[in-house]
Amino acid sequence: MPADLPILFLDVDGPVIPFGGHHSTRNSHASSRENPLLARVDPALGPKLAALPCELVWATTWASHANDVIAPILGLPDLPYVDWPDADEQGELHWKTRHLVEWAADRPFIWADDEMTDIDRRWVARHHPAPALLHQVCPRDGMTDADIRLMSVWLTRPRRAG
């Protein structure tokens, strides 16, 4: 992937595997029989993510396991993933925030997760030199077409720091 593309950091639990009960049987992938929650992954999400003009990166505790289990359901290739350091005290800041900013270096990024807060948004705005969108996905519904549209618009707008 070209280093000048923005990054889309993807969390799995909540955004890709919705917690809402109405997603109980979206796919019949073999891994879904081993882990029933995987049946909630919508295979149609993969092509929508792949069509975005960005580098997809797993930002989940699934780490490389997301490539073994989630990527095949979505029809995605192996993606880079954030290798989380041992947990450290972050205070009110989400434990992922500092690591994602460090991983992104000076590249624009979107972080799609269900757990960040305005504290994380303010911290990223002060500490990251490039544009960043911290997009909170509703964990009940998972990533929707509206989420994809919002990210697509952000990714295709002219780039300015701040």
N, C-alpha and C positions, 0 to 999 in steps of 0.2 A: 504494500500500500504506500502511496506517496506520502511523505511526511508533511506535505502542505495541506492535506485534507483534514477537516475537523474530525474529532473523535466522538463516537457515541458509546459511552460507557453504559452497559446493560446489566441491571440487576436481574436475577431470575425469579426469586420467590416474591410474588406479588405482581410485578410487571409482566413476566412471561408465563409463570404459573399462577393464574388468578386464584384467590381464596374463596370467591363466591361460589355457592352451590350450583348455580345454573350452568357452570362450565364442566359438568361432571363427565361428559363423553365427547370431547372434541376430536380425538384421534384414537386409533387402535394400534399404534406403534407397539412393537414387541416389548419395549422397556416399560410401557404403560401397565403391562400385566405384573411386572415386578414391583412397580411403585405406582399405585393408583392415582396419585396426584399428577403424574405425568400425562394422564388422559385429559387433563385440563389445558394442556398446551395446544394452541391453535396452529396447525401446520401452515395456514394461510399467512401467518404473521411473518414467517421467514422471508418470502419474496418481497414483502413490503419493506422489511428492514434492509434487505440486500439492495433494493432500488434507491435507498437514500444515498446522497453524495457525501459519504463519510467513511471512516474506518470503524468498523464494529469491534468492540472490545468487551469481553466479559468483565463485569465489576461485581462479583458475587463470591460468596464463600464456597460456591461449587468449584471455583478455580478451573483447573484443566478438566475436571470431571464434566463441566458444562459441554465441552467438545465431544465427550464420549456419549453423553446421554441427551442433552437438549438440542445441540446442533443437528443431529440426524433427523429429529422430529421436525425441525424447522426447515430442513433442506439446506442448511448453511454449511460452509466448509469449516474446518478448524479455525477458530479465531484466537487472536492474542488474548491474554487474560492478565488481570492485575494479580500479582503474587503478593498477597497481604503479609506484611511483617507481623510479628507477634503483637497481640493487642497491647495498646498503651492507653493511658488516661487521656481522654480528649475533653473532659469537662462536658459542657453542653453541646459541643461540636460533635457531629456524627463521626464515628470511628473511621469511616471511609474518606472523609472530606480531604484531609491533608494529603493522603496517599494518592488520591486521584489528581489533585493539583500537581503534585510532584511528578506523577506518571505522564501527565499531559505536557509537562515542560511549558513551552510558550505557545502551544497549539490551542485553537478554539476547541471547545468541547461541549457536549450535552451529557448530562448525567441523568438517566432515566431510572428512578428508584421510587419506592413507596415510603421511605422513612426520613428523608431530609426535611429540614425546617428552615425558617427564615434566618436563623443563626448561621446555618451553613451557607446560604445565599450571600449574606453580608460578608462572611469571611472570605468566600471565593472572590467576590467583587473587589475586596481590598488586597488580596494576595496573589491573584492570577492576572498576568499581564495581557492576556487575550480574552476575547469574548467567551462567555460561558453561560449556558442555560441549564439550570438545575430544575428538571421537570419532574414533578411528583405525579406518579401514576396511581390511580385508585386501585388498591390491592384486591378489592372485591371483583372488579371488572377486568383487571389486567390491561395490557396495552390495547387501545382501541384505534379505530380509523381516525378519530379526532386527535389522538396523541400523535399518530404518524403524520397527519397533516400539519399540526403545530410544529413538529420537529423539522419537517420538510421545508416549511416556510422559513424557519430560523436558519437552516443550513444553506438556503439559496439567497438569503439577503446579503447585501454588501457587508464586508467585514470591517469593523472598527473596534479598537480596544475600548474597554470600559463597559 
